[in-house]
Amino acid sequence: MSTAASKPRLKTSAMIASIAGDGQATRAAPFGNALVALARERADVVGMTADLGKYTDLHLFAQAFPERYYQMGMAEQLLMGAAAGLAHEGALPFVTTYAVFAARRAYDFIHQAIAEDNLNVKIVCALPGLTTGYGPSHQAAEDLALFRAMPNLTVIDPCDAVEIEQMVPAMAAHHGPIYARLLRGNVPAVLDEYDYRFELGKAKLLRDGADVLIISSGIMTMRALEVAKTLAPERIDVGVLHVPTIKPLDTAAILREARRSGRLVVVAENHTVIGGLGEAVAGVLLSHGVTPAFRQIGLPDAFLDAGALPTLHDRYGISTQTMADTVKTWLR
């Protein structure tokens, strides 16, 4: 185990650093590249953003299809209203911003202009949960709770570059509004090791385990797989059920895995423990009379600190090592 003295000195840039670990395989701009590929096949696809094209990888779409790219300026409410208008006219808008701006600043416009009319608008948002160190103004710790509550809206939390690339055409094939979290830049690629295929509304058991079942979404699936490898030498057998679609929830897969006796069930999410995947899974289990030993790993019900991401992930219990230590404590 490395000592504090041996750790690299964290610089300011670490506050917005990639979540990729040292030596981890990555793919550049999976969303931007996948959207460009989709737009080559579908003339109805348009890209829209609120002054964040470079920071949501939508600049690649702008370069490939400038006539189908709409830069709306720092006006997220206008962005959502304009997307609704284009969808009414038969376009397929892919809209990008930061998750905090969609969830807090434009929520009513998404609710009234897009979701109520069940319009075919795809909202794809960067900096989900604790993936930036710039404090509460940029940390979307509660976005899933807010968007889970919105009627007609499908909610997706992808794990890595592999899933994002597969998610984009699946979003286009689904008619109706979607909110998806986004990892941008050089994004880790881990799911290709598991022969993974994204299916909207479906959870996937990535690995089985006799002692612990971690039910996770987003980057926490990446961490859950790392935890399983970390604990394997200690003869702790960890299974991982990846749940990329938060709404609608794959209740059949969750119940099937949670019903197996003798396992601790842990829900891990890059989101506040209020109103996200953990409470959704708990509600499913209780309503069906399934009562395993149950724990949650997630962000606290608090305004989070600013700082370097590795430090914050340790502090709030969502780094690989802190997760592994927590699971071991619960098994004692």
C-alpha positions as CSV (number, residue, x, y, z in Angstrom):
1,M,0.0,0.0,0.0
2,S,1.5,3.3,-1.0
3,T,2.2,5.9,1.6
4,A,1.1,9.5,1.5
5,A,4.6,10.6,0.8
6,S,4.7,8.5,-2.3
7,K,1.5,9.8,-3.8
8,P,1.8,12.4,-6.6
9,R,1.3,16.0,-5.6
10,L,-2.2,17.0,-6.7
11,K,-2.3,20.1,-8.8
12,T,-5.2,22.5,-9.6
13,S,-5.8,20.6,-12.8
14,A,-6.6,17.5,-10.8
15,M,-9.9,19.2,-9.8
16,I,-11.1,18.6,-13.4
17,A,-9.0,15.6,-14.1
18,S,-10.1,12.4,-15.9
19,I,-11.4,9.7,-13.7
20,A,-9.1,7.2,-15.5
21,G,-6.6,5.5,-13.3
22,D,-2.9,5.3,-14.1
23,G,-2.4,3.1,-17.2
24,Q,-6.1,2.5,-17.7
25,A,-7.3,2.2,-21.3
26,T,-9.3,5.2,-22.5
27,R,-11.2,6.3,-25.5
28,A,-11.3,9.9,-26.6
29,A,-14.6,11.7,-26.8
30,P,-16.9,8.6,-27.1
31,F,-20.1,10.7,-27.1
32,G,-19.0,13.2,-29.7
33,N,-17.7,10.5,-32.0
34,A,-20.7,8.3,-31.6
35,L,-23.0,11.3,-32.3
36,V,-21.1,12.1,-35.5
37,A,-21.4,8.5,-36.6
38,L,-25.2,8.6,-35.9
39,A,-25.7,11.9,-37.7
40,R,-24.1,10.4,-40.9
41,E,-26.9,7.9,-40.9
42,R,-29.7,10.1,-39.8
43,A,-30.3,13.6,-41.3
44,D,-32.8,14.5,-38.5
45,V,-30.1,14.6,-35.8
46,V,-29.1,18.0,-34.6
47,G,-26.7,19.0,-31.9
48,M,-27.4,21.8,-29.4
49,T,-25.6,23.3,-26.4
50,A,-25.4,26.3,-24.1
51,D,-21.8,27.5,-24.6
52,L,-20.4,24.1,-23.6
53,G,-19.6,22.4,-26.9
54,K,-15.9,21.9,-26.1
55,Y,-16.7,20.6,-22.6
56,T,-19.3,18.1,-23.7
57,D,-17.4,16.8,-26.7
58,L,-20.1,18.3,-29.0
59,H,-17.5,20.3,-30.8
60,L,-16.8,17.2,-32.9
61,F,-20.4,17.3,-34.1
62,A,-20.1,21.1,-34.8
63,Q,-17.0,20.4,-37.0
64,A,-18.6,17.6,-38.9
65,F,-22.1,19.2,-39.3
66,P,-21.9,22.9,-38.8
67,E,-25.3,23.5,-40.4
68,R,-26.9,21.1,-37.9
69,Y,-25.2,22.6,-34.8
70,Y,-26.9,25.2,-32.6
71,Q,-24.9,27.1,-30.0
72,M,-27.5,28.9,-27.8
73,G,-25.2,30.8,-25.5
74,M,-25.3,30.7,-21.7
75,A,-29.1,30.2,-21.7
76,E,-30.1,26.7,-20.6
77,Q,-33.8,27.5,-20.5
78,L,-33.7,28.8,-24.0
79,L,-31.7,25.7,-25.0
80,M,-34.5,23.4,-23.8
81,G,-37.3,25.4,-25.2
82,A,-35.6,25.6,-28.6
83,A,-34.9,21.8,-28.5
84,A,-38.6,21.3,-27.9
85,G,-39.5,23.4,-30.9
86,L,-37.1,21.5,-33.2
87,A,-38.5,18.2,-31.9
88,H,-42.1,19.4,-32.7
89,E,-40.9,20.0,-36.3
90,G,-39.4,16.5,-36.6
91,A,-35.8,17.0,-35.7
92,L,-34.0,14.7,-33.2
93,P,-32.1,17.1,-30.9
94,F,-29.2,15.9,-28.8
95,V,-28.8,18.7,-26.2
96,T,-25.7,19.1,-24.0
97,T,-24.8,21.1,-20.9
98,Y,-23.6,20.5,-17.4
99,A,-25.8,18.3,-15.3
100,V,-26.2,21.0,-12.6
101,F,-27.6,23.5,-15.2
102,A,-30.1,21.0,-16.6
103,A,-31.2,19.8,-13.2
104,R,-31.4,23.1,-11.4
105,R,-31.6,25.9,-13.9
106,A,-33.7,24.4,-16.7
107,Y,-35.8,21.8,-14.8
108,D,-39.2,23.5,-15.3
109,F,-38.5,24.0,-19.1
110,I,-37.6,20.3,-19.5
111,H,-40.7,19.4,-17.5
112,Q,-43.2,21.6,-19.3
113,A,-41.8,22.0,-22.8
114,I,-40.2,18.5,-23.3
115,A,-41.5,15.8,-20.9
116,E,-45.1,16.8,-20.8
117,D,-45.4,16.5,-24.5
118,N,-43.2,13.4,-24.6
119,L,-40.9,15.0,-27.2
120,N,-38.0,13.2,-28.8
121,V,-35.3,15.2,-27.1
122,K,-32.1,13.6,-25.8
123,I,-30.4,15.6,-22.9
124,V,-26.8,14.6,-22.3
125,C,-25.1,16.2,-19.4
126,A,-21.5,16.3,-18.2
127,L,-20.0,16.6,-14.7
128,P,-22.5,14.1,-13.1
129,G,-22.3,13.5,-9.4
130,L,-18.8,14.0,-7.9
131,T,-16.8,14.2,-11.2
132,T,-15.5,17.7,-10.7
133,G,-13.8,19.3,-7.7
134,Y,-15.3,22.8,-8.3
135,G,-17.7,22.6,-5.4
136,P,-21.5,22.6,-5.1
137,S,-22.1,25.0,-8.0
138,H,-20.8,22.3,-10.4
139,Q,-21.4,19.0,-8.6
140,A,-24.7,17.4,-9.7
141,A,-25.1,15.2,-6.6
142,E,-28.9,15.2,-6.8
143,D,-29.7,15.1,-10.6
144,L,-30.9,11.5,-10.7
145,A,-33.4,12.1,-7.8
146,L,-34.8,15.1,-9.6
147,F,-35.1,13.5,-13.0
148,R,-36.4,10.1,-11.7
149,A,-39.4,12.1,-10.5
150,M,-40.2,13.5,-13.9
151,P,-43.0,11.7,-15.8
152,N,-42.2,10.4,-19.3
153,L,-38.4,10.8,-18.8
154,T,-36.0,7.9,-19.3
155,V,-32.8,8.3,-17.1
156,I,-29.4,6.7,-18.0
157,D,-26.2,6.6,-16.0
158,P,-23.5,5.0,-18.3
159,C,-20.3,3.4,-16.9
160,D,-17.6,4.1,-19.4
161,A,-16.6,4.9,-23.0
162,V,-17.9,1.5,-24.3
163,E,-21.3,2.1,-22.9
164,I,-21.5,5.7,-24.1
165,E,-20.7,4.7,-27.6
166,Q,-23.4,2.0,-27.5
167,M,-25.9,4.3,-25.7
168,V,-26.1,7.0,-28.4
169,P,-27.7,4.9,-31.1
170,A,-30.0,3.2,-28.5
171,M,-31.1,6.7,-27.4
172,A,-31.9,7.6,-31.0
173,A,-33.9,4.4,-31.5
174,H,-36.1,5.1,-28.4
175,H,-38.9,7.6,-29.0
176,G,-39.3,10.0,-26.1
177,P,-37.3,12.3,-23.9
178,I,-34.1,10.9,-22.2
179,Y,-31.7,12.4,-19.6
180,A,-28.3,10.8,-19.8
181,R,-25.2,11.5,-17.7
182,L,-22.0,12.0,-19.7
183,L,-18.3,11.3,-19.2
184,R,-16.3,13.4,-21.5
185,G,-12.7,13.7,-22.8
186,N,-10.5,10.6,-22.3
187,V,-13.0,8.2,-20.8
188,P,-12.0,4.8,-19.3
189,A,-13.0,1.7,-21.3
190,V,-13.6,-1.3,-19.0
191,L,-16.8,-3.0,-20.2
192,D,-15.3,-4.5,-23.3
193,E,-13.6,-7.0,-21.0
194,Y,-17.1,-8.3,-20.2
195,D,-18.5,-8.8,-23.7
196,Y,-21.0,-6.0,-22.8
197,R,-23.9,-4.7,-24.9
198,F,-26.0,-1.8,-23.7
199,E,-29.8,-2.4,-23.8
200,L,-32.1,0.4,-22.7
201,G,-34.0,-0.6,-19.5
202,K,-31.8,-3.7,-18.8
203,A,-29.4,-4.4,-16.0
204,K,-26.5,-6.7,-16.7
205,L,-24.7,-9.1,-14.3
206,L,-21.0,-8.4,-15.1
207,R,-19.6,-10.9,-12.6
208,D,-21.1,-13.3,-10.1
209,G,-20.1,-13.5,-6.4
210,A,-21.1,-15.6,-3.5
211,D,-20.5,-13.1,-0.6
212,V,-21.5,-9.7,-1.8
213,L,-23.6,-8.3,-4.6
214,I,-22.9,-4.7,-5.6
215,I,-25.7,-3.1,-7.5
216,S,-24.2,0.0,-9.2
217,S,-24.5,2.5,-12.0
218,G,-22.2,5.0,-13.8
219,I,-18.6,5.2,-12.7
220,M,-19.5,3.2,-9.5
221,T,-19.7,0.1,-11.7
222,M,-16.1,0.7,-12.7
223,R,-15.3,1.0,-9.0
224,A,-17.3,-2.0,-8.1
225,L,-15.4,-4.2,-10.6
226,E,-12.1,-2.8,-9.1
227,V,-13.4,-3.6,-5.6
228,A,-14.2,-7.2,-6.7
229,K,-10.6,-7.6,-7.9
230,T,-9.2,-6.0,-4.8
231,L,-11.0,-8.3,-2.4
232,A,-10.6,-11.5,-4.4
233,P,-7.2,-12.3,-2.8
234,E,-8.8,-12.0,0.6
235,R,-11.3,-14.7,-0.5
236,I,-14.2,-12.3,-0.6
237,D,-16.3,-13.1,-3.6
238,V,-18.0,-10.0,-5.0
239,G,-20.7,-9.9,-7.8
240,V,-21.5,-6.8,-9.8
241,L,-24.9,-6.0,-11.2
242,H,-24.6,-3.0,-13.5
243,V,-27.8,-0.9,-13.7
244,P,-27.3,1.8,-16.4
245,T,-31.0,2.6,-16.8
246,I,-32.1,4.3,-13.6
247,K,-35.7,4.8,-15.0
248,P,-37.3,2.5,-16.0
249,L,-35.6,0.2,-13.5
250,D,-34.9,-3.4,-14.4
251,T,-36.8,-4.8,-11.4
252,A,-36.7,-8.4,-12.6
253,A,-32.9,-8.5,-12.7
254,I,-32.6,-6.8,-9.3
255,L,-35.1,-9.1,-7.7
256,R,-33.5,-12.2,-9.3
257,E,-30.0,-11.4,-7.9
258,A,-31.2,-10.0,-4.5
259,R,-33.2,-13.1,-3.8
260,R,-30.2,-15.3,-3.7
261,S,-29.6,-16.0,0.0
262,G,-26.5,-15.4,2.0
263,R,-25.2,-12.3,0.2
264,L,-24.8,-8.8,1.4
265,V,-26.5,-6.4,-1.1
266,V,-24.7,-3.1,-1.5
267,V,-26.0,-0.3,-3.8
268,A,-23.2,2.0,-5.0
269,E,-23.9,5.3,-6.7
270,N,-22.2,8.5,-7.6
271,H,-25.1,10.5,-6.3
272,T,-26.6,11.5,-2.9
273,V,-28.1,8.7,-1.0
274,I,-31.3,10.6,-1.1
275,G,-33.6,9.7,-4.0
276,G,-31.2,7.9,-6.3
277,L,-30.5,4.3,-7.2
278,G,-30.1,3.1,-3.6
279,E,-33.6,4.2,-2.5
280,A,-35.1,3.0,-5.8
281,V,-33.6,-0.5,-5.3
282,A,-34.7,-0.5,-1.6
283,G,-38.2,0.3,-2.7
284,V,-38.3,-2.5,-5.2
285,L,-37.0,-5.0,-2.6
286,L,-39.4,-4.1,0.1
287,S,-42.4,-3.9,-2.1
288,H,-41.7,-7.5,-3.2
289,G,-40.9,-8.8,0.3
290,V,-37.2,-9.4,-0.5
291,T,-35.1,-8.4,2.6
292,P,-31.4,-9.2,2.2
293,A,-28.8,-7.5,4.4
294,F,-28.7,-4.1,2.6
295,R,-26.3,-1.2,2.6
296,Q,-25.7,1.9,0.5
297,I,-22.5,3.6,-0.7
298,G,-23.1,7.1,-2.0
299,L,-22.6,10.7,-1.5
300,P,-23.8,12.3,1.8
301,D,-26.9,14.5,2.0
302,A,-24.7,17.6,2.2
303,F,-23.1,20.3,0.1
304,L,-19.8,18.7,-1.0
305,D,-16.3,20.2,-0.7
306,A,-14.1,21.6,-3.5
307,G,-10.8,20.1,-4.1
308,A,-8.9,17.4,-6.1
309,L,-11.1,14.5,-7.1
310,P,-8.9,11.7,-5.7
311,T,-9.0,13.4,-2.3
312,L,-12.8,14.0,-2.5
313,H,-13.5,10.4,-3.6
314,D,-11.6,9.1,-0.6
315,R,-13.3,11.6,1.7
316,Y,-16.8,10.7,0.6
317,G,-16.2,6.9,0.4
318,I,-16.5,6.3,-3.4
319,S,-12.9,5.5,-4.2
320,T,-11.9,1.9,-4.8
321,Q,-10.0,1.4,-1.6
322,T,-12.5,3.2,0.7
323,M,-15.3,1.1,-0.9
324,A,-13.3,-2.1,-0.4
325,D,-12.6,-1.2,3.3
326,T,-16.2,-0.4,3.9
327,V,-17.5,-3.7,2.4
328,K,-15.0,-5.6,4.6
329,T,-16.2,-3.8,7.7
330,W,-19.8,-4.7,6.8
331,L,-18.9,-8.4,6.4
332,R,-17.4,-8.7,9.9
